[in-house]
Amino acid sequence: MRDVVAGVVDAGSVFELKAHYARNIVTAFARVEGEPVGVVANAPRVMAGTIDTDASEKAARFASLCDAFGLPILLFEDTPGVLPGPDSEAEGVARHAGKLPYELNRATVPIANVVLRRGYGFGHVAMGGGRSARNDLTVVWPTAKVAAMGIEGAVDVAYRREIEAADDPEAKREELVAKFQDRTGAIRAASGVGVDAAIAPEETRGRIARMLDRADEDLEEDWPPKKHHIDSI
């Protein structure tokens, strides 16, 4: 993911914050065509990019910091969702996972969301994906899959009885997974879940640069005032 970010922003401009804390998410300052921006990106090599309480806190505070100082926010998404399980629930993941989308939707700066691979469940919402966010730009790569949850898990839950009753359960499961994989790709996402376009990876920098050029207009007068608590920064 760091290589992807480095390939989109200006060469040598990435300055990462809290690199050793909540390593499943990346927060960094960078520049695009000389303009300073903030970057929030899932790191799929750590916990598969799953969002837990620490990642939510780290990303939400960074988004608040960016908005407080007028930095556009770039979101690079590859996450299977929010971390499930009793331990995660005991840490209050349901409450914490809402902090990043809250900060993104109250922000007054330009926001771009790029889905590289997986955009599943509330993880997609938390990363500002789809119709749930006030984005200036939402694009997906050809490798992107946007769905309520991972296809394999969804098939296991929704078609368990059908799979168990089949003569060859494993073959039946693979058939169903393949069937639904075709319904979660980039073109489907662009046509049905609040995505502006499916683009080639090499187009990403140009799309973001044009979005930043167009995003100079002031927001409506009734937009919430830009106020941030000290502990959020």
VEXDRENDO-632242 format. One record per atom (N, C-alpha, C): x, y, z; residue in one letter. Coordinates in steps of 0.001 Angstrom, whole numbers, plus 500000, padded with zeros to 6 digits. Layout:
<sites>
XYZA
...
</sites>
This chain:
<sites>
500824498793500000M
500000500000500000M
500859501258500000M
501975501223500736R
502859502391500730R
503432502650499342R
503702501581498596D
504194501745497224D
503120502381496340D
501863501987496550V
500762502575495782V
500658504069496064V
500668504422497348V
500569505830497721V
501734506624497130V
502941506075497247A
504119506765496728A
504050506953495216A
503372506028494531G
503235506139493086G
502181507129492630G
501294507525493536V
500212508463493190V
500587509901493535V
501202510105494698V
501537511461495142V
502871511898494545V
503256513133494830D
504540513649494331D
505697512811494874D
506688512601494041A
507838511777494423A
508539512353495646A
508793511489496631G
509531511883497823G
508776512754498796G
507452512870498637S
506704513806499479S
506005513151500664S
506070511827500788V
505316511132501846V
506008511281503192V
505253511717504197F
505742511810505573F
504732511097506463F
505069509872506876E
504110509041507612E
504110509365509096E
502928509327509701L
502761509535511140L
502372508218511813L
502864507993513016K
502509506831513836K
502671505520513059K
503816505368512424A
504042504199511570A
504037502889512348A
504372502924513635H
504464501699514425H
503236501457515309H
502261502329515207Y
501018502164515979Y
499875501854515017Y
499055500837515349A
497938500440514475A
498446500291513045A
499381499367512842R
500056499245511546R
499145498735510439R
497906498342510777N
496949497932509751N
496331499112509016N
496711500318509396I
496272501497508657I
497412502505508597I
497517503193507472V
498589504162507239V
498012505573507260V
498657506465507986T
498306507885507965T
499561508669507614T
499459509552506651A
500657510260506180A
500292511586505547A
501224512519505613F
501136513740504831F
501852513510503507F
501405514185502469A
502045514075501160A
501676515315500349A
502076515320499079R
501713516410498170R
501262515828496831R
500312516502496210V
499877516177494848V
499955517454494026V
500791517457493004E
501052518668492216E
501433519830493123E
502219519509494152G
502695520535495070G
501755520891496190G
500496520441496116E
499509520788497145E
499558519763498281E
499634520218499539P
499674519278500663P
498340518562500856P
498407517278501160V
497217516458501395V
497489515508502557V
496415514932503094G
496535513874504081G
496098512555503463G
496777511489503808V
496500510170503247V
496107509210504361V
494992508503504163V
494580507404505048V
494438506170504179V
495170505100504509A
495182503922503648A
495220502646504484A
494425501666504105N
494503500350504738N
495832499701504382N
496365498894505289A
497624498181505050A
497345496678505099A
497010496065503962P
496549494674503963P
497595493647504381P
498859494031504476R
499866493085504954R
499846492920506473R
499088493773507161V
498940493677508610V
497470493443508929V
497149492295509515M
495757491965509844M
494848492028508617M
495432491831507441A
494694491863506176A
494028493216505919A
494462494246506657G
493850495561506493G
492541495718507239G
492230494751508114T
491005494825508913T
491054496035509845T
489911496682510033I
489839497869510873I
489466497467512295I
490348497756513261D
490055497499514664D
489949498828515406D
489855498772516731T
489652500005517499T
490834500957517366T
492057500425517424D
493233501293517329D
493311501971515952D
493044501200514896A
493082501773513551A
492016502856513393A
490853502626513964S
489775503619513879S
490167504912514572S
490733504786515780E
491154505974516520E
492246506730515765E
493230505986515283K
494352506609514578K
493872507366513340K
493032506715512534A
492569507332511298A
491633508503511561A
490753508369512555A
489798509436512848A
490507510695513342A
491474510539514200R
492201511709514709R
492998512378513596R
493539511563512706F
494298512136511596F
493376512902510646F
492200512335510364A
491241513029509505A
490814514353510132A
490623514366511452S
490269515598512150S
491394516618512044S
492628516145512170L
493783517029512044L
493845517655510657L
493632516832509638C
493653517344508267C
492582518406508051C
491387518150508542D
490307519112508356D
490580520397509112D
491150520279510309A
491430521464511111A
492394522410510403A
493320521847509615F
494324522681508954F
494128522747507441F
492944522346506975G
492579522557505581G
493275521664504579G
493650520448504983L
494315519532504061L
493310518568503447L
493217518485502119P
492370517472501485P
492761516072501963P
491795515168501976I
492025513811502485I
491888512813501343I
492912511983501164L
492896510919500167L
492806509580500886L
491799508773500535L
491571507478501165L
491865506372500157L
492786505472500507F
493119504329499668F
492634503065500383F
491666502387499759E
490902501346500471E
491215499937499984E
491507499062500942D
491618497616500705D
491399496937502041D
490139496724502398T
489827496168503712T
488703495137503634T
488839494039504389P
487760493053504445P
486661493425505430P
486843494542506156G
485793494967507073G
486328495326508443G
485424495372509404V
485751495691510789V
486025494391511541V
487014494419512424L
487432493217513146L
486289492652513997L
485868491398513733P
484795490790514520P
485349490048515742P
484440489506516553G
484852488662517667G
484583489291519017G
484507488456520064P
484181488955521410P
485231489905521976P
486513489663521694D
487550490555522205D
487418491944521591D
487167491974520278S
486997493252519591S
485757493980520097S
484692493219520345E
483460493826520850E
483674494393522247E
484465493685523057A
484743494161524411A
485539495466524396A
486331495664523348E
487089496910523212E
486233498054522684E
484984497754522327G
484083498792521842G
484251499111520374G
484519498066519555V
484795498323518136V
483601498959517425V
482388498623517841A
481212499194517183A
481164500710517360A
481531501166518544R
481538502611518816R
482726503285518137R
483881502661518213H
485086503273517658H
485058503309516134H
484480502271515509A
484482502199514042A
483689503333513408A
482801503954514167G
482026505062513632G
482756506393513654G
483927506442514281K
484607507732514434K
485184508255513126K
485763507369512318L
486338507837511057L
485265508353510096L
484184507592509833P
483156508158508951P
482530509432509507P
482458509551510832Y
481955510790511436Y
482862511959511073Y
484168511787511247E
485106512864510934E
485109513195509439E
484989512168508601L
484990512405507160L
483753513174506717L
482617512845507294N
481374513479506861N
481172514869507449N
481905515209508497R
481827516575509025R
482953517445508484R
483880516844507758A
485016517594507241A
484576518581506161A
485291519688506065T
484981520711505072T
486035520761503968T
486913519775503935V
487978519735502923V
487605518736501826V
488224518839500645P
487980517855499583P
488398516455500027P
487630515451499604I
487905514058499976I
487807513185498730I
488802512315498554A
488789511343497467A
488945509948498041A
488170508996497518N
488231507603497948N
488588506744496741N
489626505909496894V
490063505008495832V
490024503582496380V
489194502712495778V
489120501310496202V
490053500497495312V
491090499939495905L
492076499187495145L
491646497736494941L
491163497122496040R
490834495701495964R
489533495403496701R
489570495297498023R
488363494925498762R
487722496146499427R
486404496238499266G
485618497237499972G
484409496535500556G
484590495882501700Y
483565494997502240Y
482912495577503495Y
481604495432503559G
480849495710504765G
481040497110505314G
481029497198506658F
481178498515507289F
482593499041507130F
483539498160506782G
484873498655506481G
484851499619505312G
484001499331504320H
483842500217503164H
483231501546503589H
482261501472504481V
481632502689504999V
482643503499505818V
483394502806506687A
484357503484507553A
485428504204506756A
485788503652505587M
486803504283504745M
486206505309503777M
484988505715504047G
484372506761503239G
483942506305501874G
483586505027501735G
483218504496500440G
481743504645500119G
481433504700498839G
480046504632498370G
479197505818498743G
477900505548498871R
476917506607499108R
476894507088500547R
477670506467501419S
477623506819502837S
478460508046503165S
479230508554502204A
480162509630502500A
479952510824501580A
480435511979502039R
480387513207501245R
481729513344500524R
481929512531499519N
483182512556498790N
483099513458497559N
484221514061497218D
484312514803495963D
484676513874494815D
485275512723495138L
485644511744494128L
485663510352494758L
485003509392494088T
485049507990494496T
485288507145493258T
486442506480493199V
486779505658492041V
487242504278492501V
487143503304491590V
487593501944491894V
488532501470490797V
489498500653491180W
490381500015490215W
489696498783489635W
490172498243488505P
489576497021487936P
489637495833488879P
490559495855489835T
490712494769490810T
489759494890491989T
488952495953492033A
488103496211493198A
486884495298493242A
486519494932494475K
485290494185494732K
484596494839495911K
483381495312495668V
482616496011496697V
481383495186497023V
481225494825498299A
480097493986498704A
479853494143500196A
478720493602500646A
478374493686502063A
479334492887502932A
479892491813502390M
480891491020503102M
481651490183502086M
482720489518502535G
483481488672501642G
482606487601501012G
482808487328499720I
481942486403498999I
481966485012499610I
483141484517499969E
483229483172500533E
482398483049501809E
482543484035502695G
481779484013503940G
480287484150503702G
479902484997502756A
478487485183502464A
477860483906501925A
478578483212501050V
478072481942500507V
477926480910501613V
478894480841502509D
478825479875503610D
477612480122504496D
477276481384504698V
476141481711505567V
474809481522504839V
474692482063503649A
473402482084502958A
473047480765502280A
474049479965501908Y
473783478746501138Y
474295477491501845Y
474392477549503163R
474937476421503915R
474162475133503656R
472851475191503733R
472039473981503552R
472146473444502133R
472119474334501155E
472240473906499763E
473587473241499501E
474642473779500105I
475972473197499933I
476052471824500587I
475519471723501810E
475568470445502529E
474752469366501833E
473687469766501130A
472828468780500467A
473356468354499096A
474350469032498584A
474874468723497248A
475663467418497254A
475721466757496093D
476504465526495972D
477989465797496195D
478434466935495731D
479828467350495940D
479808468742496569D
479773468823497915P
479637470121498591P
480717471130498205P
481970470684498079E
483035471618497766E
482873472197496366E
482490471361495413A
482273471843494050A
481100472813493999A
480049472512494764K
478896473397494807K
479268474756495395K
480079474715496446R
480506475967497066R
481326476800496088R
482244476167495378E
483062476885494408E
482211477469493287E
481180476733492884E
480274477228491846E
479551478493492307E
479068478473493544L
478348479629494071L
479278480828494268L
480476480574494757V
481440481658494943V
481762482311493606V
482002481502492584A
482303482035491257A
481137482845490706A
479920482368490957K
478730483065490480K
478639484476491060K
478886484595492360F
478717485891492999F
479948486774492872F
481098486169492582Q
482289486988492340Q
482054487932491171Q
481324487454490182D
481061488274488996D
480161489469489291D
479517489469490463R
478584490550490799R
479199491602491708R
480492491488492001T
481110492414492955T
482261493206492348T
482456493131491043G
483595493766490409G
483455495270490258G
484466495857489609A
484556497303489505A
483396497924488728A
482989497291487632I
481906497850486820I
480591497830487590I
480332496730488296R
479130496669489138R
479156497764490192R
480319497965490804A
480428498992491839A
480148500375491266A
480686500634490084A
480502501951489472A
479052502210489086A
478311501144488816S
476931501323488361S
475905501290489477S
476297500787490668G
475258500594491655G
475520501008493081G
476771501344493447V
477016501612494864V
477756502928495085V
477369503951494367G
477879505281494646G
479307505530494216G
479749504908493129V
481104505103492616V
481043505961491352V
481957506912491237D
481960507797490075D
482458507100488816D
483486506262488951A
484054505621487759A
484963504474488149A
485073503506487247A
486105502476487345A
487252502923486449A
488450503012487014I
489580503587486281I
490777502648486306I
491680502828485362A
492956502119485381A
493837502741486463A
494676501938487122P
495512502472488202P
496331503695487803P
496833503709486561E
497675504823486134E
496900506130485979E
495570506064486011E
494756507274485931E
494528507930487291E
494910507247488368T
494544507690489716T
495079509076490031T
496358509304489790R
496955510601490118R
496258511732489366R
496001511540488065G
495358512579487274G
493958512885487761G
493206511840488113R
491843512052488626R
491868512852489924R
492785512487490818I
492866513189492095I
493300514638491889I
494269514853491015A
494738516218490747A
493615517089490199A
492807516545489288R
491683517318488739R
490633517588489800R
490404516609490673M
489455516824491768M
489916517961492665M
491197517996492981L
491719519065493840L
491610520422493159L
491806520465491852D
491681521731491120D
490254522261491143D
489282521345491107R
487869521759491045R
487273522036492411R
487967521666493466A
487351521676494792A
487611522956495564A
487742524070494871D
488008525344495545D
486737526074495970D
485587525583495520E
484344526273495849E
484010526096497327E
483485527161497928D
483093527099499332D
481859526226499502D
481788525572500655L
480613524774500974L
479458525688501356L
478278525099501447E
477091525884501742E
477242526606503088E
476534527724503203E
476629528511504428E
476127527737505643E
475203526773505420D
474660526045506559D
475502524824506919D
476690524672506288W
477562523537506617W
478069523692508054W
478227522592508800P
478685522706510191P
480006523464510294P
480167524266511333P
481413525025511496P
482592524090511717P
483765524508511294K
484959523693511451K
485505523888512858K
485047523047513764K
485513523089515151K
486002521698515534K
487130521638516234H
487709520360516618H
488165520430518066H
487838519374518812H
488316519301520189H
489821519123520192H
490471519655521204I
491931519555521298I
492369518098521330I
491624517210522024D
492050515824522137D
491853515070520826D
491150515654519847S
491002515016518546S
492198515325517654S
492999516290518059I
494129516715517239I
495445516304517887I
</sites>
